[in-house]
Amino acid sequence: MFGFNSALDHDLARLGPNVILPDGLYTRTRKSRSGTTTLITAREEEQPLRRLVGLEHFNDHVAHRNGSAVRRFLQDEVETARARISDQALRHFVDFLLPTFLERDCSRVSMSDWDSDFDFPFASDDPSGVIDGLAREVPRMRLPVPSVVMSDRLIVLRSLDSPPMGLRVHHKGCHLGPTGEEPALADFLVRWQIEAQAWLDRTRDGLVQISEVPESKTSRLAREEVRRLGHYQRGDLFFLPGSPPAIGHVLPPHFNWTLRRDSIGDLAIVAALTFPARLGPPRVVVKDSQGRWVALHLTHGLCLGGVPPGGPSCPSGLTLMAYLRWAAIRAAGNGAFHANDLPNQSS
């Protein structure tokens, strides 16, 4: 089950007990002012309350606290579903990742190389905001109003004509006392989690369904190219079959001190294409005499000497490709795959 955050956490509990009223969530305050909403305990202790947030804003806060995790979950599910179509990671690369990446960046390959009638449901990592919008639709918590939120239970209140004895709340000239209903807070949160999980499952299934698009002509041709050449390449980006498959990016032309020779289109950095995408360790490949990409053994290993600016917190296939582009340019700029491969600068 997905771990939804209720916002009724330890930070809020530390401020409690909290009172839920029609105009908002109230919590304790040290300042006592005339007309302040007051909670009176069973021991007749008066605790002045202040309005912390309106109920709508509280629900927006709950949605915001869960939004990033929900968005990441839905993106992973959609990307995994795309890759499962016909069990071909190649199709995912050809029909979604590569043309979407080219829409965002320059390349020697024209978009005319792809079918003009092919539809990408969420190109450019959801540019239409479909997933972003859905991530803000986390079901609201239907807290009983009015009520007191204790550490382990909810005390449901009702309006009374005269001040009751025991625990009570005074608010805007009204007297509120217990109805006798005291549902366990844990039970309430479990019911909300179940409702939120059902919503998330429906949302995921709907996204996956509209992500299932027909195979393109380009994808079929790419499969033939992989069988013939051992890889599928367009511009500086290419796909390598395997378990797992990999995406690669060719290094720009440069003199490479590791190999002590010029490199023009025959070196590349690759990384595994997993579903959902994860930024795994990159490795270096070289083109052999048959034009196939093969692993290159590096005596000192690969060290790029830095990290990409603003590294992605939510990896995807597109951010993996962007990372490989950064790594390829970085390696070519360094002129070597490790500092120990460079000539002695002091000599």
Buried (B, 14 or more C-beta within 10 A) or exposed (E): EEEBEBBBEEEBBEBBBBBBBEEBBBBBBEEEEEEBBBBBEEEEEEBBBBBBBEBEEBBBBBBBBBBEBBBBBBBBBBBBBBBBBEEBBBBBBBBBBBBBBBEBEEBEBEEEEBEEEBEBBBBEBBEEEBBBEBBBEBBBBEBBEBBBBBEEBBBBBBEEEEEBEEBBBBBEEEBBBBEEEBBEBEEBBEEBBEBBBEBBEEBBEEBBEEBEBEBBEBBEEBBEBBEEBBBBBBBBBBBBBEEEBBBBBBBBEBEBBBBEEEBEEBBBBBBBBBBBBEBBEBBBBBBEEEEEBEEBEBEEEBBBEEEBEEEBEBBBBBBBBBBBBBBBBBBBEBBBBBEEBEEEEEE
